[in-house]
C-alpha cells in the first residue's frame, strides 16, 4: 500500500468540498438564464453562475503546468479571455465536448502583438479547437491530482462534464482567467 502525498491529500479534500458544493446547490434548484462560466486557472475551478448568482463549482485541469496564456498553436497553454460556447457534442474519448469560439478578436490581437514583438515565431499560428471536455475513460484521477494534460483545453471529471453539458446552453459566456 502506498502513502498519499500532501498534494494528493489536499486534492482529495478540495474535491470533497467542491463535490459537496455542487451536490448541495444542484439538489436545491435548476439554473435559470442567463448563465455564465468563470474558469479560474490558479484555483483549478470552473464556476457556473445563473440569474440568481453562484450555481455550481467543479474541479478542472488544463494544458501546460505553467498556466500561462495561450501564445500559439502547440504550446499546450489554455487561453485567457472572454469566449462563448459555440458547439456541444458527445465525444468518443472525452465523453462530452463544449467548444469555445477561440480564437476571438481579442485573442488574435494578443497573438499578433506577440508576433510583432518577436515573442513568438513569424510562422506561428494561433491554434484552435479549444473547449471544455471530460477525461479519458478511467482517468478522472488526473483532476484529483491537478495533473495538467490537455493541449490547451479545460478538462473535467466525466460525471461533472456530463452534468455541466446537461444544462449549459450554446452561447453561454465563458471567462478564463489566472
WOVENCOR-V103933 format. One record per residue. PHI is phi in degrees with one decimal (999 if undefined). Layout:
# WOVENCOR-V103933
PHI, PHI
This chain:
# WOVENCOR-V103933
999, -106.2, -93.2, -70.5, -79.0, -60.1, -62.6, -66.9, -63.4, -62.0, -60.7, -63.3, -66.2, -64.5, -60.9, -62.8, -66.1, -62.1, -60.9, -65.4, -58.2, -61.2, -66.8, -65.6, -68.7, -63.4, -69.5, -75.3, -164.9, -86.7, -68.5, -117.6, -75.6, -81.4, -117.6, -150.6, -119.7, -121.1, -108.8, -105.1, -67.6, -67.9, -89.7, 55.9, -133.4, -116.3, -114.8, -108.7, -121.7, -124.6, -60.4, -92.8, 120.3, -60.0, -117.1, -158.6, -134.2, -126.3, -75.9, -142.1, -132.6, -130.0, -87.2, -85.0, -65.4, -68.0, 57.6, -72.6, -66.9, -63.2, -107.1, -161.3, -56.4, 92.6, -82.8, 64.1, -82.5, -90.9, -67.2, -113.3, 138.2, -109.1, -137.1, -136.9, -73.6, -117.0, -159.1, -140.6, -155.5, -75.2, -123.3, -65.6, -101.5, -102.4, 71.9, -132.6, -133.6, -118.8, -74.0, -105.3, -80.8, -77.5, -85.9, -89.7, -57.9, -59.8, -62.9, -67.7, -64.4, -63.2, -59.5, -65.0, -64.2, -64.9, -64.0, -62.2, -81.1, 79.3, -75.6, -133.7, -64.0, -61.5, -82.5, -63.1, -120.0, -73.1, 87.9, -177.4, 56.5, -91.5, -162.1, -107.6, -149.7, -82.1, -87.7, -65.1, -54.5, 76.8, -120.9, -59.4, -59.6, -63.2, -73.6, -60.3, -96.8, 55.3, -90.2, -76.7, -138.0, -81.5, -92.2, 128.8, -80.0, -105.6, -112.3, -123.5, -62.0, -60.9, -64.3, -67.4, -67.7, -65.5, -62.3, -58.3, -57.9, -68.4, -126.5, -87.9, -84.2, -56.8, 87.3, -61.1, -67.9, -131.8, -108.6, -114.1, -140.1, -118.3
